[in-house]
């Protein structure tokens, strides 16, 4: 898992499509204010080998459980806490969580590849909107 805190971190992504997409998001934020990962939140990339538990540890809250009731994804009554999920073709999913009134949140890119947590990918596929 990569936690990107600067434009230089984004430049180290080896997948050109993903690097371009992440840099585009940074550019979009910087149209209104400088992107400061400490103030606005980092960008997180979930890669093959990463689990939902790894993502939960990086964020500090569970992604596959309801934020207020602990109902797991797949159970009736699961209420996701993300703002939205977009599918970027077959390359990846983008999840956005805004967790404070100040606008702090996480922009998360989940690569749609073998080796990425299949339950996390299933949740993304269930709730995705086309980009």
N, C-alpha and C positions, 0 to 999 in steps of 0.2 A: 504494500500500500504506500502510496506517495501522498504526502501532505505538502501542498505547494503554498509557499508563503511569499513568493516573489516572482516577478517576471522571469528572472534568471532560472528559478526552479522549473517554470513552465517550459523554458527553452531546452531543458535537458530531457524532455519526453522524446522517446525515439520514434514513436508512431507519428508520422507527419499529419495525418488527419486529426488525431487527438490533440497534438500540439497546436495546430491551427485553430481548432475549436476552443481550446482553453485560452489561447492568446486573444481570440475574438471576444470571449467573455470579459477578460481583463480590460480590453479596449472599450467595451460597452460600459463598464462601471466607470472607467476613467473619463467618459464623456461628461460626467457630472461631478466627480470628485476623485482624488487619487485613491487607488486601491491599496488599502492597508489591511493586511490579513489579520492583524491584531485588533483592529477596530471593526472591520466588516465581516471577517471570517475567512478562513483559508479555502482553497480548492482541494478536494480530496479525489484521488484516482484509485479505484478498486481494481486490482490486477489479478491474473490467475494466481492461485495459491492463497488469496485472501478470503477470509470467512466473514460472515455477518458479525460474528463475535469480535473479530479484528476491527471492523467498522464501528461497532458499538463502543469499543474501547477508545478509538480515536475521537469519536464525537462526544462521548460521555452520556449517551442515552441510547436506548434500543430502537433500532430501525424496524425490526420485524415484529414488534409488539406495540400495542396501543400505548401512547405516551401517558395516559391518565388511568387506564384500567388494566394494563398488562395482558390484554387479549392478544394471542399470537396471530400472525398472518395465517390465513387459511381457515380460521375459526369464524363462525358467524358472529358478527359484532365487532370484528376487527375494524378499527378506525385509524387509518394512517395519519401521521403527523406532518408529512411533507406538504409543501405548497403545490408542487406539481412534479410529474415525471415526464420527460420527453424522450422519444426514441430518435436517435440520429442514425437513420438507416439501420443496418444490421451491425454497425460498429460498436455502439455503446448506448447506454441510457444516461440521462442527466436528471438528478434529483436535487431539488432545492428545499432546504429547511431554513426558515427564518425563526430564530428562537428567542429574540428579544425585541422590544419596542424600538430599540435603538437601530434596528436593521441588521444586527449581527446574525449571521447564519452560515450555512455550509452549502457550497455548490459541489455536488458529488458526481463524478463520472464513473459509471460501472461498465467496464469493458464486457461486451457480449462475446465471451470466448470460453472455450473449455477450460476448466480449472477454477473458474469463478464460482462462488457459492451458488448452487442451483436453486436454492430457496429464495435467495436474494434476487436472482435473475427472474424467477417466476413472479415474485411480487412486482418487479419492475414491469414485466410484460402484462400483468393484470391491470395495472393502473396507468399505463403509458398513454400519452397523447403524441400524435405525430409532431415532429419539429417544424 
